[in-house]
Amino acid sequence: MNKREWLIAAVLTFITIISWVVFDIIHTQQEVEIPSQVQEVLEPLDPNFNTQVLKSLP
């Protein structure tokens, strides 16, 4: 390959990488709606541990 072919390959690679980054940024900025069933599952757990249940076990 001569210098001109290397330059063309480098420019095309640069354009591809820049396009990939831009499209990835656009894709991640789109808002995703989470279904209500999933939100119920994702609610935080109660951090208080019920020791009475352990005491009642045989």
Backbone torsions as a table, in degrees:
resi	resn	phi	psi	omega
1	MET	NA	137.7	176.3
2	ASN	-91.2	179.6	-174.3
3	LYS	-63.7	-34.4	-178.7
4	ARG	-67.4	-41.2	179.1
5	GLU	-66.0	-37.8	176.5
6	TRP	-64.4	-40.0	179.1
7	LEU	-64.1	-44.3	178.4
8	ILE	-62.4	-43.6	178.4
9	ALA	-63.2	-40.5	179.7
10	ALA	-66.9	-41.6	179.4
11	VAL	-65.6	-44.5	178.7
12	LEU	-63.7	-38.9	176.8
13	THR	-64.6	-43.1	178.4
14	PHE	-61.7	-44.8	178.8
15	ILE	-63.1	-40.7	178.9
16	THR	-62.9	-45.0	-179.1
17	ILE	-65.6	-43.9	179.1
18	ILE	-62.9	-43.0	178.2
19	SER	-62.3	-42.5	179.9
20	TRP	-60.5	-45.2	-179.3
21	VAL	-65.5	-43.9	-178.8
22	VAL	-63.5	-46.7	179.9
23	PHE	-65.8	-33.2	177.4
24	ASP	-68.0	-40.0	177.3
25	ILE	-64.3	-44.3	178.8
26	ILE	-62.2	-42.3	-178.8
27	HIS	-64.6	-40.7	-178.0
28	THR	-75.5	-21.3	-179.9
29	GLN	-82.6	-13.9	178.9
30	GLN	-69.0	137.5	-176.2
31	GLU	-79.7	133.5	179.2
32	VAL	-110.7	128.7	179.9
33	GLU	-91.3	128.6	-178.9
34	ILE	-93.8	128.9	179.5
35	PRO	-61.3	153.7	-176.0
36	SER	-64.1	-33.1	178.9
37	GLN	-63.3	-40.5	179.8
38	VAL	-69.8	-37.8	179.5
39	GLN	-64.3	-34.8	177.6
40	GLU	-64.8	-39.4	-179.9
41	VAL	-69.9	-32.3	-176.1
42	LEU	-84.2	-1.5	178.8
43	GLU	-61.6	144.9	-177.5
44	PRO	-66.2	148.1	177.4
45	LEU	-81.2	158.5	177.4
46	ASP	-73.5	119.8	-176.1
47	PRO	-75.2	-10.9	179.5
48	ASN	-80.7	123.7	-177.4
49	PHE	-89.0	129.5	-178.2
50	ASN	-84.6	101.6	-178.5
51	THR	-79.1	-17.8	178.4
52	GLN	-63.9	-34.3	178.6
53	VAL	-65.2	-41.7	179.1
54	LEU	-67.1	-36.0	179.6
55	LYS	-69.5	-28.0	-178.9
56	SER	-80.9	-12.7	178.9
57	LEU	-74.1	146.1	179.9
58	PRO	-68.8	NA	NA
